[in-house]
Amino acid sequence: MPVLSPTWTNERIELLKQHFEAGLSCREIAADIGVSRNAVIGKLSRLNLTRSRAVEDRRLERSLAPARAQRAVPRLQYEMLATIYAETDTPAVAGPIDDANRCTLLELAENRCRWPISTPGAEDFCFCGNSAADGQSYCAGHNRLAYRPNSRTRVMRG
């Protein structure tokens, strides 16, 4: 039967203490000693070894720095898009939506507004049918209703 050597020999414990005092992370200590990271954490806990608050804060700041840089890119993109769309903030149609062109599903053509009127299955169900801009699903009036800016954009513009 093979004889198992103990995980924590006196040499490993001394190495653990030296590496810990040098400020190495648990992962780095584990790789050097040849044990798992969880074994290092458990042994540090049993030895009542804790890091000073300053070391933990520095390590936390170092780990958060790349994440802050990555979050900055979407924020810049958002600001650029908000600037572009704020310049073209004039509504296409300010008046009421014409209801003279209503049509059924079979009468819908590629350039007609697909905004549903009433409840599907009801007798009076139909579509708006007004002229839609190229590539758009809705007329200018229903486009204004369908694509409202979110609350953050509205606050920023106001």
N, C-alpha and C positions, 0 to 999 in steps of 0.2 A: 504494500500500500504506500502511495507517494506521501511524503511529508510536506505539508503546506507551510510555507514561511509566512509569518505575520505581515500584514499590509503595512503597519506602522512600526517600523524599526526605530531605534534611537537615532540612527543616521538620517532617516527620512524625516523624523520630527524636527531635527535640527535644521535640515534643509528647508522644511516648511516654514519654520520661524524666520530664517534668514531671508527667504524670498518674500515672505509676508512683510517684514520690516523694510525691505527694499522697495515695496510698493507694487510688486507684480500682481497681476490679476489671478484669480483662482484658476482660470483656464491655463494661464502660462505656468503657474506652479505645478498643476497637474501634469502638464506635458513634460516638464523637466524631471519631476520625481518619478513619473511612471504610474500614476494612479488616476482615477476618474476625478472630474471636477467636483462631483457630489461628495466624494471621499474627502477632498480637501476642505470643502465647506463644512462638512460634519466634524472633521477633526479640529478646524479652527474654532468652531462653536464649543466643542468639548474642552478645548484649551482656554476658553474665554478670551480669545484674541479678537479684537474689533478694530476696525479702521477709524481713524479720527475723522471728524465731520469734514474737514478741509480736503482730505484725500478723496472721500466719496463725492464731494461736490465737484472737484476737478474732473474726476472720472465721468461723472454724469454730464458735465458740460462738454467734454470731449465726445461722448457718445451722441449727444444731441446736435452737435454742430452740423454734421452732414444732413440731418433731417431738416434742420432749419433752412439750409440752402436749397434743398429739393422743394420745400413748400413755397419758397419765394418765387419760383418759376411760374406755377399756376396763378399766383397773385398778380404777377406782371402781365401774364396773358389776359387775365380778367380786366385789369386796368386798361390795357390797350384796346380790348374789344368794347369796353364801356365807353371809351373816348370816341371810337369810331361810330358806334351806334348813337351816342348822344348828339353827334353832329347832324344826323338824319332823323331827328325826333319829330318831324312834322307828320301829323296823321294824314293818311291817304284820303279818307273820307270822313268828314265830320258829321254829316247828316244822317237821316234814317236809311235803313237798308230797304231797297225796293223789293216788294213782294209780288210783282206782276209776272215774273218769269219762273214761277215755281214749276217743278217737273217731277215725274216719277223716276224710278230707278232705270227703267228702260229708255227714258228720254234723255238721260244724262250723257253729255258728250265730253270730250277731253277738255274743252275750254270753259266748262260750266261749273259753277260753285256746287260743291258736294255737302254743304252744311245741311244736316238733317233738321226738318221742321216737324214738330210733334213727336209722338212715340212710335217706334217701329211696330207694325202690326195694327195700328189704329187706322180707321177709315180715312182720316185726313192727313196721313203721313205722306210727306213729300220732301223734296230737296229744294234749296234756295233757287238754283238755276241761273243766277246772274252771271255775267261774264267774269271769268277768272283770269288773272294775269298768267302769262306763259310760265309753265312749270309749277304753278300754285294750285292747291286743292280748293281754295276758297276765294270768293270775291274780296275786294278791298275791305269792305265793312266787316265781314266775318273773319278775315285775317286779323283785323284789329282785336276782335274778341278772342280768337284762338291763341294768339301769340302775345300775350301780355307780358311785360317785363316782370321779373320776380321782385319781391318786396325789397331786396337789397339794392337792386338797380333803381327802383323808384325812389328810395330814400336818398341814394347818391345823387340822383338828378335833381331832387327837390330842394 
